[in-house]
Amino acid sequence: MIFVYVRPLLAAVLSAVAVVALSTVPAQASSAAAPGAPGETVTTTLYAAVDALPVADESRAGYERSKFRHWIDADANGCNTRKETILTEAVVAPEVGPRCSLTGGVWFSLYDQVTAEDAAGLDVDHMVPLAEAWDSGASAWTAAERQGYANDLDDPRSLIAVTARSNRQKSDKDPADWLPVKGYICTYITDWATVKTRWGLAADSREKEVLTRLASSCANEPITVELAR
């Protein structure tokens, strides 16, 4: 039996397209995305999304992970946000037992290109880490907004199931300090820019410089995102 998993295949296709696109897409083909209201769906591109990120100094002052209430069971089906993400991203679906216990299953960790066969060995990572979100604007949010961010199942780019090892290597670093395996970088920075756009988060100057440089080696892919705030 052959199992097809969309996100890894998409990452591979994007990497291949990026090589061709460099010779056809001018580096200056970027325009700032227009701001919108929460709930509005906007369409932009990778270059434009990176270009539109507001630049601001970051501050970790007052940050506590507990200020982002996470892994809630929003639909009261017995599976919290973490388990919902793991179930959604399974290459081979596990059996779901009482209290959402998971048995069997197969996953592919995009950060390090590792196949995992035990859900216990997975972490669910916030694409833009909670601490980074705090630094980039979430310190001014309400508790409800931070909870919404920490449990964002409405956009599949917000959360990702990866090996615990790769997630802990990433920790709370932004792309200026940590990147996944080379073949996934273009998808990674696209998703990073998308999440920051969705939640109206800023970037520090070094982060934006690195995102701009990395994006110049990627295809200027279209991005559609529903604004959360």
Residue frames relative to the residue before (quaternion, step in Angstrom):
aa qw qx qy qz dx dy dz
M 1.0000 0.0000 0.0000 0.0000 0.00 0.00 0.00
I 0.2276 -0.7754 0.5755 0.1255 3.60 -0.95 0.90
F 0.1848 -0.7822 0.5884 0.0880 3.55 -0.80 1.03
V 0.1779 -0.7864 0.5865 0.0778 3.55 -0.92 0.97
Y 0.0745 -0.7933 0.6043 0.0059 3.53 -0.77 1.05
V 0.4496 -0.7597 0.4039 0.2401 3.53 -0.50 1.25
R 0.7059 0.5063 -0.3160 0.3816 3.58 0.66 -1.03
P 0.6644 0.4762 -0.3363 0.4677 3.69 0.83 -0.74
L 0.6459 0.5088 -0.3309 0.4631 3.58 1.00 -0.83
L 0.6362 0.5300 -0.3289 0.4541 3.55 1.00 -0.83
A 0.6382 0.5330 -0.3291 0.4477 3.57 0.95 -0.87
A 0.6625 0.5057 -0.3075 0.4592 3.57 0.96 -0.86
V 0.6540 0.5131 -0.3146 0.4583 3.56 0.98 -0.88
L 0.6531 0.5223 -0.3183 0.4465 3.58 0.93 -0.89
S 0.6395 0.5270 -0.3310 0.4515 3.57 0.99 -0.79
A 0.6611 0.4998 -0.3048 0.4692 3.56 1.01 -0.85
V 0.6571 0.5161 -0.3129 0.4516 3.56 0.97 -0.90
A 0.6040 0.5986 -0.3550 0.3883 3.57 1.03 -0.81
V 0.6343 0.5463 -0.3363 0.4315 3.58 0.99 -0.83
V 0.6816 0.4721 -0.2843 0.4813 3.55 0.97 -0.90
A 0.6638 0.5568 -0.3057 0.3949 3.53 0.95 -0.96
L 0.5792 0.6178 -0.3822 0.3699 3.59 1.05 -0.61
S 0.7000 0.4623 -0.2722 0.4714 3.55 1.09 -0.67
T 0.7493 0.3967 -0.2040 0.4895 3.59 1.24 -0.31
V 0.7160 0.4005 -0.2551 0.5117 3.61 1.15 -0.43
P 0.3553 -0.7502 0.5085 0.2288 3.62 -0.51 1.06
A 0.5837 -0.6137 0.4080 0.3409 3.54 -1.08 0.80
Q 0.6956 0.4854 -0.2893 0.4435 3.58 1.07 -0.66
A 0.4835 0.6829 -0.4361 0.3313 3.61 1.24 0.01
S 0.4694 0.6442 -0.4598 0.3914 3.52 0.50 1.24
S 0.0431 0.7782 -0.6258 0.0304 3.52 -0.99 0.86
A 0.5770 -0.6228 0.4008 0.3443 3.55 -1.01 0.79
A 0.4439 -0.6780 0.5192 0.2715 3.55 -1.01 0.86
A 0.4717 -0.6695 0.4914 0.2963 3.56 -1.00 0.83
P 0.4879 -0.6529 0.4837 0.3189 3.58 -1.01 0.75
G 0.1084 -0.7983 0.5895 0.0584 3.54 -1.18 0.47
A 0.5606 -0.5940 0.4615 0.3463 3.53 -1.34 0.04
P 0.6450 -0.5063 0.3863 0.4224 3.62 -1.18 0.44
G 0.7667 0.3140 -0.2644 0.4936 3.55 -0.92 0.95
E 0.5779 0.5774 -0.3765 0.4369 3.57 1.25 -0.29
T 0.2953 -0.7314 0.5859 0.1860 3.56 -1.06 0.75
V 0.0715 -0.8068 0.5865 0.0031 3.55 -0.73 1.08
T 0.2099 -0.7490 0.6152 0.1285 3.53 -1.21 0.62
T 0.0714 0.7785 -0.6163 0.0951 3.53 -0.84 1.03
T 0.4246 -0.6562 0.5297 0.3295 3.58 -1.17 -0.51
L 0.6905 -0.4561 0.3417 0.4454 3.56 -1.25 0.22
Y 0.6798 0.4933 -0.3078 0.4469 3.60 0.76 -1.00
A 0.6900 0.4868 -0.2811 0.4560 3.56 0.90 -0.97
A 0.6405 0.5305 -0.3313 0.4457 3.58 0.99 -0.79
V 0.6546 0.4876 -0.3106 0.4871 3.58 0.97 -0.85
D 0.6591 0.5251 -0.3069 0.4423 3.57 0.91 -0.93
A 0.7087 0.4831 -0.2557 0.4461 3.59 1.05 -0.82
L 0.4858 0.6580 -0.4570 0.3495 3.61 1.17 -0.22
P 0.3756 -0.7247 0.5207 0.2503 3.61 -0.68 0.98
V 0.3469 -0.7339 0.5473 0.2038 3.57 -1.01 0.79
A 0.1447 0.7760 -0.5998 0.1310 3.56 -0.85 1.01
D 0.5380 -0.5921 0.4828 0.3561 3.55 -1.15 0.58
E 0.3321 -0.7480 0.5419 0.1911 3.56 -1.09 0.71
S 0.0665 -0.7825 0.6182 0.0324 3.54 -1.18 0.64
R 0.2885 -0.7622 0.5615 0.1433 3.56 -0.88 1.02
A 0.3756 0.7623 -0.4662 0.2460 3.60 1.28 -0.07
G 0.8375 0.2020 -0.1680 0.4792 3.56 -0.89 1.00
Y 0.4867 0.6932 -0.4302 0.3122 3.59 1.24 -0.11
E 0.1008 0.7249 -0.6789 0.0593 3.50 -1.13 0.87
R 0.5321 -0.6534 0.4336 0.3194 3.56 -0.85 0.96
S 0.6253 0.5703 -0.3307 0.4176 3.56 1.09 -0.73
K 0.5696 0.5939 -0.3913 0.4119 3.60 1.21 -0.24
F 0.6613 0.3708 -0.2889 0.5845 3.57 1.35 -0.07
R 0.1888 -0.7947 0.5642 0.1199 3.61 0.00 1.21
H 0.0872 0.8366 -0.5317 0.0994 3.56 -0.49 1.14
W 0.7671 0.3063 -0.3408 0.4490 3.42 -1.52 0.43
I 0.2338 0.7545 -0.5562 0.2583 3.51 0.83 1.15
D 0.3693 -0.6824 0.5743 0.2609 3.57 -1.29 0.25
A 0.1798 -0.8601 0.4689 0.0900 3.54 0.40 1.28
D 0.7696 0.3389 -0.1980 0.5036 3.60 0.98 -0.77
A 0.4148 -0.7554 0.4312 0.2673 3.60 1.33 0.26
N 0.4029 0.7161 -0.4799 0.3075 3.58 0.98 0.82
G 0.6322 -0.5569 0.3226 0.4314 3.57 1.28 0.13
C 0.7006 0.3868 -0.2535 0.5434 3.59 1.27 -0.24
N 0.3157 -0.7622 0.5317 0.1916 3.59 -0.67 1.05
T 0.7645 -0.3847 0.2490 0.4534 3.56 -1.30 0.08
R 0.6336 0.5373 -0.3328 0.4462 3.57 0.95 -0.84
K 0.7015 0.4580 -0.2739 0.4723 3.58 0.81 -1.00
E 0.6108 0.5502 -0.3580 0.4429 3.60 1.02 -0.73
T 0.6576 0.5027 -0.3076 0.4693 3.58 0.98 -0.84
I 0.6494 0.5143 -0.3142 0.4638 3.58 0.92 -0.89
L 0.6580 0.4976 -0.3130 0.4706 3.60 0.95 -0.81
T 0.6578 0.5224 -0.3133 0.4430 3.58 0.92 -0.88
E 0.7697 0.3940 -0.1955 0.4627 3.58 0.94 -0.86
A 0.4039 0.7190 -0.4811 0.2975 3.60 1.21 0.17
V 0.3868 -0.6815 0.5722 0.2418 3.56 -1.03 0.84
V 0.7332 0.0923 -0.0597 0.6710 3.53 1.14 -0.79
A 0.4193 -0.7485 0.4516 0.2446 3.57 -0.54 1.16
P 0.3836 -0.7037 0.5458 0.2445 3.59 -1.00 0.79
E 0.5197 -0.5663 0.5109 0.3850 3.53 -1.33 0.11
V 0.2542 -0.7717 0.5693 0.1250 3.55 -0.98 0.90
G 0.1330 -0.8184 0.5584 0.0281 3.52 -0.63 1.19
P 0.7852 -0.2836 0.2277 0.5011 3.58 -1.25 -0.32
R 0.8385 0.1048 -0.1297 0.5187 3.56 -1.09 0.85
C 0.5964 -0.6175 0.3288 0.3935 3.54 1.14 0.78
S 0.2458 0.7415 -0.5740 0.2455 3.59 0.95 0.81
L 0.2343 -0.7969 0.5493 0.0919 3.57 -0.96 0.92
T 0.0580 -0.7894 0.6112 -0.0024 3.55 -0.93 0.98
G 0.8033 0.1732 -0.1538 0.5487 3.58 -0.84 0.96
G 0.4560 0.6856 -0.5005 0.2675 3.53 -1.28 -0.39
V 0.1550 -0.7604 0.6248 0.0857 3.55 -1.30 0.46
W 0.0668 -0.7885 0.6113 0.0061 3.56 -1.06 0.86
F 0.2327 -0.7427 0.6068 0.1612 3.55 -1.25 0.46
S 0.2589 -0.7893 0.5446 0.1152 3.56 -0.52 1.22
L 0.3268 -0.7971 0.4792 0.1680 3.56 -0.36 1.25
Y 0.5831 0.6050 -0.3851 0.3817 3.60 1.04 -0.59
D 0.8258 0.1458 -0.0433 0.5430 3.58 0.97 -0.88
Q 0.4432 -0.7230 0.4344 0.3035 3.60 1.33 0.22
V 0.4368 0.6800 -0.4586 0.3694 3.58 1.01 0.87
T 0.3279 -0.7183 0.5797 0.2010 3.56 -1.04 0.83
A 0.1202 -0.7968 0.5910 0.0370 3.57 -0.85 1.00
E 0.1719 -0.8037 0.5657 0.0671 3.55 -1.00 0.85
D 0.7016 0.3557 -0.2601 0.5601 3.55 1.23 0.45
A 0.4164 -0.7341 0.4790 0.2412 3.58 -0.55 1.16
A 0.5914 0.5923 -0.3666 0.4063 3.58 1.13 -0.55
G 0.6753 0.4919 -0.2888 0.4676 3.58 1.21 -0.44
L 0.6029 0.5685 -0.3449 0.4409 3.56 1.31 0.10
D 0.1847 -0.7021 0.6678 0.1643 3.49 -1.32 0.48
V 0.2767 -0.6928 0.6225 0.2368 3.55 -1.21 0.42
D 0.1804 -0.8198 0.5418 0.0436 3.53 -0.48 1.29
H 0.3751 -0.6413 0.6122 0.2707 3.51 -1.21 0.63
M 0.5037 -0.6716 0.4415 0.3166 3.58 -0.60 1.13
V 0.7203 0.1639 -0.1212 0.6631 3.57 1.02 -0.87
P 0.4108 -0.7626 0.4347 0.2466 3.59 -0.27 1.25
L 0.6534 -0.5374 0.3639 0.3898 3.55 -1.19 0.57
A 0.6609 0.5011 -0.3130 0.4627 3.59 0.92 -0.87
E 0.6441 0.5096 -0.3159 0.4750 3.59 1.01 -0.79
A 0.6285 0.5222 -0.3361 0.4684 3.59 1.02 -0.75
W 0.6245 0.5346 -0.3287 0.4649 3.57 1.01 -0.84
D 0.6694 0.5120 -0.2874 0.4552 3.56 0.88 -1.00
S 0.7577 0.4402 -0.1824 0.4459 3.55 1.06 -0.89
G 0.8100 -0.2505 0.1207 0.5163 3.58 1.23 0.21
A 0.6019 0.6119 -0.3587 0.3670 3.59 1.14 -0.57
S 0.4958 0.6508 -0.4336 0.3776 3.59 1.23 -0.23
A 0.7016 0.4507 -0.2557 0.4891 3.58 1.19 -0.53
W 0.5243 0.6549 -0.4063 0.3622 3.60 1.26 -0.06
T 0.5502 -0.5510 0.4997 0.3793 3.51 -1.39 0.13
A 0.6541 -0.4976 0.3877 0.4174 3.57 -1.27 0.30
A 0.6385 0.5307 -0.3272 0.4513 3.60 1.03 -0.75
E 0.6450 0.5075 -0.3229 0.4714 3.59 0.99 -0.77
R 0.6604 0.4939 -0.3178 0.4679 3.59 0.94 -0.80
Q 0.6233 0.5179 -0.3417 0.4759 3.60 1.05 -0.67
G 0.6381 0.5280 -0.3234 0.4576 3.57 0.98 -0.81
Y 0.6479 0.5153 -0.3092 0.4681 3.55 1.00 -0.85
A 0.7106 0.4880 -0.2658 0.4315 3.56 0.82 -1.00
N 0.7676 0.2949 -0.1587 0.5464 3.59 1.22 -0.41
D 0.2582 0.8268 -0.4661 0.1803 3.55 1.19 0.62
L 0.0018 0.8065 -0.5883 0.0579 3.55 -0.16 1.34
D 0.5433 0.6536 -0.3867 0.3579 3.58 1.26 -0.09
D 0.7402 0.2149 -0.1784 0.6116 3.58 1.27 -0.24
P 0.3976 -0.7675 0.4487 0.2269 3.62 -0.46 1.16
R 0.6079 0.5634 -0.3587 0.4294 3.60 1.24 -0.18
S 0.5598 0.6444 -0.3764 0.3601 3.59 1.23 -0.28
L 0.7933 0.1689 -0.0482 0.5830 3.58 1.03 -0.85
I 0.0088 -0.8074 0.5893 -0.0284 3.57 -1.05 0.72
A 0.3441 -0.7303 0.5564 0.1966 3.56 -0.98 0.90
V 0.0876 0.7922 -0.5907 0.1262 3.56 -0.68 1.17
T 0.6546 -0.4802 0.3718 0.4501 3.57 -1.24 0.16
A 0.5875 -0.5834 0.4285 0.3618 3.55 -1.11 0.71
R 0.6236 0.5632 -0.3395 0.4228 3.58 1.00 -0.81
S 0.7029 0.4543 -0.2821 0.4690 3.60 0.82 -0.94
N 0.6343 0.5313 -0.3362 0.4499 3.56 1.01 -0.73
R 0.6968 0.4632 -0.2841 0.4681 3.57 0.96 -0.78
Q 0.5715 0.5424 -0.3818 0.4832 3.56 1.23 -0.37
K 0.6562 0.4927 -0.2964 0.4887 3.57 1.01 -0.81
S 0.0348 -0.8278 0.5543 0.0791 3.59 0.91 -0.99
D 0.7444 -0.3625 0.2722 0.4903 3.61 -0.77 -0.98
K 0.3546 0.7697 -0.4645 0.2570 3.59 1.23 0.46
D 0.3477 -0.6926 0.5822 0.2459 3.56 -1.21 0.53
P 0.7351 -0.4551 0.2578 0.4314 3.64 -1.19 0.18
A 0.5575 0.5886 -0.4062 0.4215 3.61 1.18 -0.20
D 0.7816 0.3238 -0.1529 0.5107 3.59 1.19 -0.52
W 0.7999 0.0801 -0.0646 0.5912 3.60 1.21 -0.23
L 0.0055 0.7740 -0.6329 0.0160 3.52 -1.13 0.82
P 0.5030 -0.6318 0.4897 0.3288 3.59 -1.17 0.51
V 0.7553 -0.3292 0.2641 0.5014 3.59 -1.27 -0.21
K 0.6905 -0.5491 0.2954 0.3667 3.53 -1.13 0.79
G 0.6930 0.5136 -0.2915 0.4135 3.59 0.87 -0.90
Y 0.7125 0.4356 -0.2452 0.4923 3.58 1.25 -0.30
I 0.4284 0.7476 -0.4427 0.2481 3.59 1.26 -0.17
C 0.6697 0.5062 -0.3265 0.4343 3.63 0.81 -0.89
T 0.6578 0.4813 -0.3120 0.4882 3.58 0.96 -0.81
Y 0.6368 0.5541 -0.3230 0.4279 3.56 1.00 -0.86
I 0.7230 0.4160 -0.2765 0.4772 3.61 0.75 -0.93
T 0.5743 0.5584 -0.3804 0.4622 3.60 1.17 -0.47
D 0.6783 0.4742 -0.2872 0.4822 3.57 0.91 -0.92
W 0.6075 0.5521 -0.3446 0.4554 3.60 1.05 -0.76
A 0.6915 0.4670 -0.2742 0.4780 3.58 0.82 -1.00
T 0.6258 0.5466 -0.3332 0.4455 3.57 1.06 -0.73
V 0.6715 0.4879 -0.3008 0.4696 3.58 0.88 -0.92
K 0.6547 0.4963 -0.3234 0.4696 3.59 0.96 -0.80
T 0.6298 0.5153 -0.3268 0.4806 3.58 1.07 -0.69
R 0.6491 0.5441 -0.3123 0.4303 3.58 0.88 -0.96
W 0.7968 0.3070 -0.1326 0.5032 3.56 0.94 -0.93
G 0.4858 -0.7102 0.4138 0.2973 3.59 1.24 0.24
L 0.3549 0.7487 -0.4796 0.2888 3.56 1.05 0.81
A 0.4279 -0.6968 0.5208 0.2453 3.55 -1.20 0.61
A 0.2854 -0.7081 0.6062 0.2230 3.55 -1.37 -0.09
D 0.4211 -0.6602 0.5321 0.3218 3.58 -1.06 0.57
S 0.7060 -0.5047 0.2854 0.4067 3.58 -1.20 0.45
R 0.6632 0.5010 -0.3152 0.4581 3.60 0.96 -0.81
E 0.6273 0.5373 -0.3212 0.4632 3.56 1.01 -0.84
K 0.6895 0.4758 -0.2913 0.4618 3.57 0.83 -0.95
E 0.6193 0.5417 -0.3462 0.4508 3.58 1.01 -0.74
V 0.6787 0.4764 -0.2885 0.4787 3.58 0.92 -0.89
L 0.6350 0.5231 -0.3344 0.4597 3.61 0.94 -0.81
T 0.6533 0.5142 -0.3109 0.4606 3.59 0.96 -0.87
R 0.6671 0.4977 -0.3029 0.4643 3.58 0.93 -0.88
L 0.6767 0.4848 -0.2971 0.4678 3.58 0.89 -0.89
A 0.6504 0.5345 -0.3224 0.4329 3.58 0.94 -0.86
S 0.6087 0.5813 -0.3529 0.4087 3.59 1.08 -0.66
S 0.6894 0.4313 -0.2724 0.5143 3.59 1.26 -0.33
C 0.6406 0.4952 -0.3185 0.4930 3.58 1.29 0.19
A 0.5888 -0.5360 0.4550 0.3988 3.55 -1.27 0.30
N 0.4509 -0.6836 0.5049 0.2729 3.57 -1.07 0.75
E 0.0518 -0.8627 0.5030 -0.0078 3.53 0.63 1.24
P 0.4845 -0.6340 0.5032 0.3319 3.61 -1.10 0.62
I 0.1466 -0.7646 0.6238 0.0692 3.55 -1.17 0.70
T 0.0551 -0.7613 0.6454 0.0305 3.55 -0.92 0.94
V 0.0916 0.8072 -0.5708 0.1189 3.56 -0.74 1.04
E 0.3380 -0.6996 0.5899 0.2199 3.53 -1.14 0.74
L 0.3976 -0.7355 0.4981 0.2297 3.56 -0.68 1.07
A 0.3128 -0.7651 0.5389 0.1624 3.55 -0.87 0.99
R 0.7947 -0.0113 0.0129 0.6067 3.57 1.19 -0.49
